Amino acid sequence: MTKWTEETVKVAGTELALVKGGSGKPLLILHDELGYPGWMAWNEALAETRTLLIPLQPGFGKTPRLDWVRSYRDLAGFYSQVLREMRLDPIDVIGFSAGGFIAAEMAAADPRIFSHMVLVAPMGIKATEGEILDFFALTIRHHLRATVADPEKTPEFARIYGGEMTPAQFEAFEDARAETARLGWEPFMHNPSLPFLLRGLTTPTLLIRGTRDAVVPRNCIEEYRKAIPGAQVIELPGVGHRPEIEDAIAFERAVQRFLNS
Amino acid sequence: MKIGYFTERPYRWVPEEEVFKNRSFFGVSNRFFDPEKAADDYNYYIDENCYAEELGFDLVALNEHHGNPFCMGSVMNVEAAVLASRTRRVRIVLIGNPLPAIKHPLRMAEELAEIDLISRGRLVTGWVRGAGSEQFFNNANPAYNREMFNEAHDFIVQAWTRPGPWRYEGKHFHYRHVNPWALPYQKPHPPMWIPGVISPETVKWCAAHRYPYIGLGTLLGPTCDLWDYYADEAARHGYQAGPENFGYLIPTVVAETQEKADTIANNFVFGGGQNAFSRPEFAMPPGYNSKSAIRMLAKQPTGSWLGVSGDKLAQHVAHDEPEHVDYGEVRRKLIAGLEKVKRNYQVIAGTPEHVLAKVKTILRILRPGVFIMFSVQGPVSNEERRASMRLFAQEVMPGLREYSREIDLPDPFERTPGSVGLGNGGRRPVVDREPLRELGLR
């Protein structure tokens, strides 16, 4: 088991909680709108050759909320400052769901900030067919349930979200939901100008989605691919919105192959 | 003490089974809306409020909800404007305008000033954050609800009191030319009363502004807790809270016999009643409730107002609900549950003598300067509604007025809220918990 730590870094005007583990070239991980769920099998696999840097999003309970951050673009600006101050750019990145939105905003503002960009079921661009699931209008249980295609066949899902929810867990989810609402309530989890700002981006980009994703429709991926013509797309069969835990092996293999290309 | 009349103006023609199927009033499809029936109802409710004036009520109270057959007051200010013209004496109390949901405080300042002018100074304007479902309906960001509430309130007070034109650049609202021509009739502005359910933040804010707090049918014990908290906060701000700082609104039905009153009162749980106002996912949008409110909700033993309750919180974190439901059984359980609610003094139903005794007990415990009768919900006929109002006004109200004088309950017009200084002995009690113990309530 890789040793990982959670440390506090004074950076970009705040005290950023940062999970760090593994060894090798740094790899930035931007977690999703539900918050960092803990060190999982896929982290373990990637940490063998990479140093994972997982900032815990401001307002999600650990890093203080930044009142000036009012949109995903603002948040992207904040994370870009973090990378610059820590002299980490250019860096490889994996962004999950809303974390993919953040990564795309960062790349749109600074096309040289990432050397490779992996967007997993990314939000951020409005679908022209289908809609991003309105998870704000769901109870947290239903939201969690919607993120995987088959909870019974996803042991890690049960590990993180199984059993009765404690008041502390409920509060942590409320923190995540509240901050996500601050940034993405309207327009809902997308930025209309993002596809235009991404035009001409040459950063090597991999788009990953599960074929049974109930949260982000397939069309969002197509819109990303249109905006970034060189992007590769990998679809993982039978998998929902969380390929990294629903099919960790296929996910890790796809990511490794891409990052090493 | 001032005595008010309030009705949610329920749309009385929605099939109950549709509400059950939907597990709430909010979200029932508007394909069940019939404009002819609604036109009758809107006009009837206007007449009913005028009737309240005839009967001698001091206040008529209106509220606002969106997309919901539970309450037809979608744009309450329209009804308030009609009442401003149709009535002559009653004060028109708005409990209240959902500032963060409307998102246009300058327009709000203008609308309310017009109502105050048309009524020649009879407007009491209250503010609310809006139920969770209003945030969805109006696409108002719930995570900024409290901020928008505070900013809109502060802006409106300025718009009414600071000569224009001036420019405003706030966090959530921006106006380049603030100079509303219509200013309120009352100076410096209409009184403001704040209705509330469970939020200690709202109570704290009220106490800081010296605004009366109107408890919306909350359990007596927790209401005492909240009012003590208000009084503590008031003391921090250097004043003694009293009856002029508090109002209480409670479901009330009066009929000639107990049996008839009970039958009518069963309609308070029509479709699930106020606990079925909206489903938990709509009642608690992200960031809408503070952490302290969530913790307090978890402690509330039974249902409360606007679908926000301990039960709802439990549902929010619970697993999926069963798909097959026996609605007859649901209805029987709801009516059985109503008995407990009545024992807890959350619904008052009975003959005039019974209602008088019960409300006097409430007055003794909570010592409010304002009491508001909340008329029955559900498909109750106009005649039964009016009979309940009439019996209340003729046979309950005189006794309440006498009792309020006896135990000294000044209202906010008799004594300005926040005008009493703290005595040397520190803050004095604002509630009397002794009857709670006698009644076995907490």
Interface residues (C-beta under 8 A of the other chain):
Chain A: F136 A137 L138 T139 I140 R141 H142 R145 E164 M165 P167 F170 E171 E174 R177 A178 E179 T180 A181 R182 W185 E186
Chain B: F136 N139 N141 P142 A143 Y144 P280 E281 F282 P285 P286 G287 N289 K291 I294 R295 A298 Q315 H316 V317 A318 H319 D320
